[in-house]
């Protein structure tokens, strides 16, 4: 059993643009916004990252969740590998 390859869809690109436009992800890191959007759009349970500057921190997670929900999606749990070990 392999890992699925997530296709970049128009929905994902639109949600990524919202993450940048409404603030939590800096424009200079739009690839991170797309990474998050792909996880959101595809219903991924966990988004594992060591990026504590603009993805895995309390303020950013709150904003990311808010934008995902405003667009009709449920955000995955954003955590570090160490945090995931405890689940």
TABELMO-V592277 format. One record per residue. N is the residue number from 1. PSI is psi in radians with two decimals (none if undefined). D_FIRST is the distance of its C-alpha to the first C-alpha in whole Angstrom. Layout:
BEGIN
N PSI D_FIRST
N PSI D_FIRST
END
This chain:
BEGIN
1 2.16 0
2 3.06 4
3 2.44 7
4 2.58 9
5 2.13 12
6 2.19 15
7 2.48 18
8 1.98 22
9 2.92 24
10 -0.69 28
11 -0.78 27
12 -0.74 25
13 -0.68 28
14 -0.74 31
15 -0.70 29
16 -0.74 29
17 -0.64 33
18 -0.68 34
19 -0.63 32
20 -0.83 34
21 -0.72 37
22 0.21 38
23 -0.58 38
24 -0.52 35
25 2.19 33
26 2.55 36
27 -0.59 36
28 -0.24 35
29 0.70 32
30 -0.43 31
31 -0.55 27
32 -0.65 27
33 -0.70 28
34 -0.68 25
35 -0.83 23
36 -0.81 24
37 -0.70 24
38 -0.72 21
39 -0.74 19
40 -0.93 22
41 -0.63 22
42 0.11 18
43 0.57 19
44 2.43 17
45 -0.72 18
46 2.38 19
47 1.90 20
48 2.22 20
49 2.64 23
50 0.14 26
51 1.64 28
52 -0.15 31
53 -0.76 33
54 0.36 32
55 -1.10 29
56 1.17 29
57 2.76 32
58 -0.80 34
59 -0.80 36
60 -0.74 33
61 -0.69 31
62 -0.80 34
63 -0.71 34
64 -0.82 31
65 -0.76 30
66 -0.82 34
67 -0.71 33
68 -0.83 29
69 -0.70 31
70 -0.41 34
71 0.19 32
72 0.32 30
73 2.77 27
74 2.28 26
75 2.48 25
76 2.87 22
77 2.16 23
78 2.15 24
79 2.94 24
80 2.87 24
81 -0.65 22
82 -0.68 24
83 -0.63 25
84 -0.58 21
85 -0.50 22
86 -0.06 24
87 none 22
END
